[in-house]
Amino acid sequence: MYRKHFGLVRKPFELSPDSNILFLGETHKETLAGLKQGVVSDKGFLLLTGGVGTGKTTLINVLAKTLEIPGYLCVISNPTLGVDDFFYYFAAKLGLLFDGNTAKFLVLFAKLLEECKKKKRKVLLIIDEAHALPTDLLEELRLLANLAIEVKNVLSIFLVGQPELLGRLTEEQLSSLSQRIVVRYHLTELAREDCRQYILFRLNWAGAKNRAIFTEKSLGLVYEATQGNPRQINILCDNALLAAYSQDVLEIEGEVVRESARRLHIQGDDSTFFLPPQKTLLRRWLVWMVLAILLVEGAGVAYAHQRGWLAPVYQYLMRLINLD
């Protein structure tokens, strides 16, 4: 709707993860490099956590596309799978059969790992939304981890999920699985400057000829309202572009961002699109007036002290107090 208005060839702030539109902040660069190294150096079990909308899925999609390692890749993003469903899906990705007998599958899988080791191939299993996996399935992953120890340098398993996954791994029944995880990374939100560069990057990718669609003030407000969360940045910027289009303006000022954030903000939840109230001109004037009065009074007291006027006044007040 607003693409023609701003001269864009595509929407710059789509919500669905797209590994072709990758902006890497400092944390994302470090994490991606670490995960790649973890696979190459055969670390076995790896863990990636991060809050909602921080870019975990995009990052693992990029990782899967850029790893130049021969072998098998299986990405599972459905946390509602039962144990049998998981093994059936995993077996199909490996070209194996699963008839409901887990023990038989593990024997076949062990043979496959041995073959991969001889041919210098790898097996990479990535499980997204792992924080929502049933406990019994997480326990079954320990069996795969045991095979990774027996047949070294072949199998790598990624658990990807929200921070509550860390809490689940501290549970006693999952302690053995937690001990197998040797590489752990946590994705944080973008820093202020990374947030600014992210927005400009997305606009440039969308074909914007004018990189100054968002003013510097509005870019700062986007960061304040989203705290650098990429998904929230996309939502707020998309709404701001739509609002500017409806107002028939080509530059997004701070007030457009404020209004968009107000519409998106959920009352009582300061973590979603919250911006503190804007200081009005009257409030600013009152602040400056109070400061001016305090300065004048301070100067007056200092002058009276220099002239020796304060001591007599003090003595007079003390006499009045004593009379009472």
VOSETOR-346199 format. One line per field, with one value per residue (C-alpha): y, z, x. Coordinates in steps of 0.2 Angstrom, whole numbers. Layout:
BEGIN
Y = [Y/...] $
Z = [Z/...] $
X = [X/...] $
//
This chain:
BEGIN
Y = [0/12/5/17/32/29/23/5/-11/-22/-21/-18/-24/-41/-51/-69/-74/-73/-78/-68/-52/-54/-40/-45/-35/-38/-51/-60/-60/-67/-80/-86/-87/-97/-109/-113/-116/-127/-138/-138/-142/-156/-150/-161/-153/-134/-122/-106/-96/-78/-69/-68/-59/-58/-67/-85/-93/-82/-86/-104/-103/-94/-106/-121/-112/-107/-122/-131/-148/-163/-174/-174/-159/-160/-144/-147/-132/-141/-142/-152/-168/-183/-195/-207/-192/-185/-201/-204/-187/-188/-205/-199/-185/-198/-210/-223/-232/-230/-243/-237/-247/-234/-247/-253/-235/-231/-247/-241/-223/-229/-238/-223/-212/-225/-224/-205/-205/-216/-205/-189/-183/-175/-176/-159/-159/-142/-141/-124/-119/-132/-124/-131/-149/-162/-168/-186/-180/-170/-186/-196/-183/-189/-206/-197/-188/-204/-210/-194/-198/-216/-211/-195/-180/-184/-179/-161/-156/-139/-134/-117/-109/-95/-92/-103/-118/-114/-116/-133/-139/-137/-149/-165/-177/-167/-165/-178/-169/-152/-159/-164/-146/-139/-123/-110/-94/-81/-68/-51/-36/-24/-10/8/10/-7/-3/12/3/-11/0/9/-9/-15/1/0/-18/-13/-1/16/30/41/34/48/42/41/56/54/58/45/32/35/34/17/10/17/9/-8/-9/-16/-31/-35/-41/-26/-15/-22/-20/-2/3/-5/4/21/19/16/30/42/36/40/57/59/64/57/59/50/62/58/61/48/35/40/39/22/16/22/12/-4/-2/-14/-5/-12/-20/-8/-21/-18/-2/9/27/39/54/67/83/97/115/121/107/112/131/127/117/131/144/133/132/151/154/143/151/168/163/155/170/181/170/171/190/192/181/192/208/201/202/184/184/197/189/173/180/189/173/163/177/175/156/158/170/156] $
Z = [0/5/-7/-21/-10/-3/-20/-13/-23/-9/9/20/37/34/49/43/45/29/28/12/22/35/46/59/75/85/96/80/72/87/89/71/71/87/81/65/74/86/71/62/78/83/99/98/108/106/114/107/117/115/118/107/91/93/77/82/68/55/62/61/44/38/47/38/21/24/32/18/26/17/25/32/39/48/55/66/71/77/96/98/91/101/103/89/77/81/77/61/54/59/51/35/34/35/23/37/42/59/63/81/88/95/100/82/75/86/80/62/67/74/58/48/60/57/38/39/49/36/22/32/32/46/53/59/69/73/84/85/99/110/125/121/118/129/143/137/120/128/137/121/114/127/119/103/113/119/101/97/111/104/86/88/75/66/75/80/89/91/104/100/111/122/139/149/140/152/167/160/158/177/181/189/176/162/171/160/144/151/155/137/131/129/118/124/116/121/108/115/107/95/102/98/84/77/78/67/55/54/49/36/30/28/18/7/3/-1/-14/-5/-14/0/15/26/27/46/54/66/81/75/73/91/96/87/98/114/110/105/115/99/97/78/77/87/76/60/67/73/57/46/56/55/36/35/46/36/20/27/31/14/21/14/30/46/61/79/82/69/78/95/88/80/97/106/95/97/116/128/144/159/148/148/137/121/112/128/126/141/139/129/138/133/130/146/156/149/153/171/173/167/178/193/189/186/203/212/204/208/226/227/220/233/248/242/240/257/265/257/264/281/282/286/304/311/302/310/327/326/321/336/348/342/344/362/366/361] $
X = [0/14/27/23/22/40/47/50/51/46/40/56/49/41/39/43/61/71/89/91/88/102/108/121/123/138/130/123/140/148/135/135/154/153/140/149/165/156/150/167/176/164/157/142/128/126/113/106/94/86/70/55/60/78/82/86/76/84/101/100/92/108/119/111/113/131/138/148/149/144/131/113/104/88/79/64/53/37/38/22/30/28/43/37/33/51/60/49/53/71/73/65/77/91/84/81/65/56/43/40/54/66/80/80/81/96/105/102/107/123/128/124/136/149/147/147/164/172/166/170/152/142/124/117/101/93/78/70/57/66/59/42/47/40/51/51/57/71/76/77/89/101/102/107/120/127/129/138/151/153/155/165/166/150/134/130/114/107/94/87/74/68/77/65/74/89/77/71/88/92/78/85/78/87/103/112/107/112/129/131/130/147/143/130/126/112/106/102/93/102/112/106/118/114/96/99/109/96/82/93/99/81/76/90/86/68/75/73/81/79/88/82/63/65/73/87/75/62/76/80/62/61/75/68/51/58/74/82/71/71/54/47/57/49/31/34/43/29/16/25/27/8/4/15/7/-11/-5/3/20/37/47/43/45/46/27/23/33/26/8/12/19/4/-7/3/7/-2/-7/2/16/31/41/30/32/32/38/38/26/33/38/26/32/23/32/49/45/41/56/67/57/60/79/80/72/83/98/92/89/106/114/105/110/128/128/120/133/147/139/137/118/115/122/110/95/100/102/85/76/85/79/61/62/69/55/42] $
//
